[in-house]
């Protein structure tokens, strides 16, 4: 015997949650168009990736470089 379940409340909740997220993101973009692209993430992590790539290309372990510990990525 199948139990019929009404899934419309689930869909309504999912769509309303998605709408709230999209509306908030559009509000942020309206305030500052570069809000999702301007970040200091690339300033802090990109040099670490470059140092790891340099270490691998030279045949060294990247964890031994003092520059690869800047963000704590390899330390973690």
C-alpha positions, 0 to 999 in steps of 0.5 A: 500500500502506497502512502500519498504524501503532499510534497508541495509544502516542501517545494514551496519551502525550497523555492522560498529559501532560494528566493530569499538567497537570490534576493539578498545577493541581488541586493548586495550586487545593487549596492556594490557590483563587485561585491562577489569579485573583490576579495582579499582571498586571492591576495592571501592564497594565490602566492601560497599556490605559486610557492607550492607550484615552484617547490614541486617544479624544483623537486622539493616538498612544499611543506618545507617552505616558510612561504607556504605556511602563511595562510595555514592551509598546509599547516592544517 
